[in-house]
Amino acid sequence: MTDTDTDPPETSFLEVSDVVERAVAAAPRWRMLDPVTRAGILRAVADRLDGADDELVALAITESHLTETRLRGELFRTTFQLRFLAGVIEEGDYLQACVDTPDELWPPGARPDLRRFLRPLGPVVVFAASNFPFAFSVAGGDSASALAAGCPVVLKAHPGHRQLSARSGEIVCGALHDAGAPDGTFTVVEGDEAGRALITHPGISAVAFTGSAKVGRMLFDIAVGRPKPIPFYGELGSVNPVFVTMRAAAARLDEILSGYVASFTLGAGQFCTQPGVLLLPEGLLDRDRMRSLVGAQPATHLLNDRIDGTYQEGLEALRHRPTVELIAEGSRQPDGARTPTLLRTSVGGLVSDSEHLLAECFGPVSLIAEYDEEAQLIEVAEMLEGQLTATIHGELDDAVVPGLLDTLAEKAGRIIWNGWPTALAVTWAIQHGGPYPATTSPLHTSVGAAAIGRFLRPVAYQGVPDHLLPAALRDANRLHLPRRVDGQYRTGSPPA
């Protein structure tokens, strides 16, 4: 771990005000860049980060217990996100541009000239996450999607990797400057007090956060309690339940249980999509087999001492609940590494003590709940709070599946069929969000193409002369954007 004497100093209140003022000044210039130009700048940032990969990975190793292989893969994901979102804004559909020309015969009355598109909100505060020093940190998904939308970003660094954050911020700022972005488009600040001051600053238009439910809810309350409330996009927590039908268990129990153990122990259980509870038919649980599967997993360090301590508290509280049985006992090795823990209860125990047994425990532990009949799967699904994911292992003609799918669609942002939730792709169709307390804004995703939409708001122009309209809405469509004109979708592609 690093020497805190060399860590960057915390940002003062006066410095916070200066940072926000520069972001506010940058906002009109950054948003007015056409999407193609902004996309080129995002690619320049990705290139600069890739060029510093050895330096950044070495720093990340000193500030976390993550392996070089994991960190290099995560840095690749980070720069892929930047390039992916660059392609999204180049394509242009994210603006949802619509043009309705005047129509005297439009029922029930004449239609005026109306033009609508999505406009950037303004400066955004991003709180970096602890468990992904690259992909959900300085240049991670929240920063990338806000920048792609046309919003300046003020990044509040996570205390778990301060030196990496500072150096990543220097690289991002340098790349933005050299590529032509206005001063103030991106800044990194340090310290919890600075984070709170940013949320209350009137120049800030939105907040993105990934972290614990306790801290996230506190910051959410600050954001919505301002004299002028602002959107707070918080990813807070999830137990990501897995439901196994009787016929699926009969057909491939070993495969399911092996996949389950691999998923809940991946990354020492420090993924927000880690499966924290698995529903299994009663009488199929081979305790010796499960102890063998769990015992075969290597001991792994948690990210830092604070997370390790929080995990230990949560684990002790969970394993000593009256209906919980210990199947495989994890341990803390002399070097601080952890082996995983597996627990068991009944569905009755789960239902009667759901407040405790369905609480997220961030680390290498999971709970198997055995059920008697498949109707109990629906019962558990109905009592769930909001989740990032829910998984079903079933057969195509399982009678319980249609009802279970429908119920889970009310509870989770992503539903997985015969797979595992810990794989999270950066794509057009991905949804990484869900009802509270998984997130504070179930209408949005923090991963994928649609993540840009969090930082845009619709504006309609009625009867505004063509030359005064934003370029995206002018008749000439010089940006070649896809648009809906008088109800008809047009690609906007330039002539061959």
Sequence and secondary structure as in RCSB ss.txt:
>XXXX:A:sequence
MTDTDTDPPETSFLEVSDVVERAVAAAPRWRMLDPVTRAGILRAVADRLDGADDELVALAITESHLTETRLRGEL
FRTTFQLRFLAGVIEEGDYLQACVDTPDELWPPGARPDLRRFLRPLGPVVVFAASNFPFAFSVAGGDSASALAAG
CPVVLKAHPGHRQLSARSGEIVCGALHDAGAPDGTFTVVEGDEAGRALITHPGISAVAFTGSAKVGRMLFDIAVG
RPKPIPFYGELGSVNPVFVTMRAAAARLDEILSGYVASFTLGAGQFCTQPGVLLLPEGLLDRDRMRSLVGAQPAT
HLLNDRIDGTYQEGLEALRHRPTVELIAEGSRQPDGARTPTLLRTSVGGLVSDSEHLLAECFGPVSLIAEYDEEA
QLIEVAEMLEGQLTATIHGELDDAVVPGLLDTLAEKAGRIIWNGWPTALAVTWAIQHGGPYPATTSPLHTSVGAA
AIGRFLRPVAYQGVPDHLLPAALRDANRLHLPRRVDGQYRTGSPPA
>XXXX:A:secstr
   GGGS     HHHHHHHHHHHHHHHHHHHHS HHHHHHHHHHHHHHHHHTHHHHHHHHHHHSS  HHHHHHHH
HHHHHHHHHHHHHHHH GGG  EEE  BTT SSS B  EEEEEEE   EEEE  SS TTTTSTTSHHHHHHHHHT
  EEEE  GGGHHHHHHHHHHHHHHHHHHT  TTSEEEE SHHHHHHHHH TT  EEEEES HHHHHHHHHHHHT
SSS   EEEE      EEE HHHHHHHHHHHHHHHHHHHHGGGG STT   EEEEETT   HHHHHHHHHTS  B
  SSHHHHHHHHHHHHHHHTSTT EEEE   B TTS B  EEEEEEHHHHHHTHHHHTS   SSEEEEEEESSTH
HHHHHHHH   EEEEEEE  TT TTHHHHHHHHHTTEEEEEESS TT    SSS     STTSBS TT  SSSGG
GGGGGEEEEEEES  GGGS GGGSTT TT   EEETTEEE      
